[in-house]
Amino acid sequence: MNYYMKDNDQHLQTARIAYQIARETLPRYAHAKSPHFFTFQQLGACALVRSLLRISYRDMQSYLKDNEPLRRVLELRSVPDYSTLLRTEQKMQASFDVIMDKLLNRLESLPVQSAAPVWPSYGSSYDRRY
């Protein structure tokens, strides 16, 4: 898979920022009666990271299984199913672009640590449909 990059620390930093933004903007749970295996904020951060990596939902599930430090950053006790990730993005549809813009703005304001970008360059738009 193409999402394993050399500098995992920058990926973790980006996931940390995505989770922080999700906690600031999303409700703790999508519905009061939802099963509380994951918070909506955790799943929202997963959706943001998945979109940045430009990988499928199944690949994101595998990436989370293989990346224990990422699960720690997102405070995940277990790995969400790919269909849970899909439904989360569908629920976030109205606010996803706004939250992604906040994330990209924060990432752009970080000091550059290396010459090569860690994430693909999106400019002002990106394609969520990968």
N, C-alpha and C positions, 0 to 999 in steps of 0.2 A: 504494500500500500504506500501511497505517496505522501502521507501526512506525517511520517516520522522525520523530524528535522533535527539538525545537530544541536541546536541550542534550546534544550528543553526548558531552561530557566526562564527564557523570554516567553515561552508558551505558558508557563505557570504564572508568570507575572500578568500576562494578558488575561488568563482565566480568572485570576484574583480580581482584576479590575472589572471584568464582565460580571462576576458574582456581586461585587460591591454595587455596581449600577443596577443590577437586577433587584438587589435588596432595597435600593432607594426608590425604585419605580414600580415594582410589581407587588401585589398583595402576597401575604405569606402562603395562602392556599387559594386555588382557583374557585373552590366551592366549599362551603362549610361542611358538607357531608362527604367530601372526597376522602379516600383512604390516605392517611398521612404517612405514606412510605417516603415521599419526597416532598419538599416544599416547592411551590410554584416558582420561587426565586431560584432554587437549585436547577430546576428543569429549564428555566429561562436562560440561565447562564450556559447550560449545555447547548441550548439552541443557538446562542450567539457564537460560541466556540465552533460548533459544527458549521455554521455559515461561513465563518472566517477560514476554516480549513478547507471548505468546499468539498466536503465528503458526504456520502450518503448516510441515511439514518442507521443502517446496519453497520457501516464502517465506524460511525461514532460510538455505537454500542461496543464494538470490538476495541476501539481506541481507549474507551474508559476502562474496559476490563484489563487491558494491558498496561495502563498508566496509573499506578497506585498513587504517586504524588499528586496527580491531577484530581483524583477522587478525594484526597485529603484536602486540597485547596477548596474544592466545591462542597466539602463536608458530606459526601455521599457515603452511606453505610453499605449500599449495594449499587449495582449498575442498573439503570432504567432500561426497559425494553425499547427496541427501536420504535414500536408503535406508540409508546408513551411520549417519546421525543417528537414524533410527528404530530400527535394530538396537541402537545404543548405549543408547537409553532402555529398550529391552526388557531388555538385560543389566543395567542399573542398577536395575531395578524394585524389588528388595528394599531398596536403600539410597537410592533417589531422594528419598523423603520426608524422611528424616533429613538428607540433605545440603542439601535445599532449606530445611529449617527452620534449619539453621546459617547459610545464606546470608541468609535473611530476618532472623534475629537480628542478624547483623553489619551489615546495611543499616539496621536500625532504630537501632542504636547510633551510627551516623554523625551528625555535626552536620548540621542542616538548612541547606541553602544557598539554597533558594528557597521561595516560598510554595506553588507548585504541585508535587505529587509527580511524579517522573519515571516511576515504575512504577505500574501500577494497584494499588489497595489490595486486599490479599488477606485481611487479618485473619489468623486462624490456619489457614485452609484455602485451597486454590486448586484449580483445575481444570486438570489436565495434558492433558486430552483435546482441546485445540483443534486 
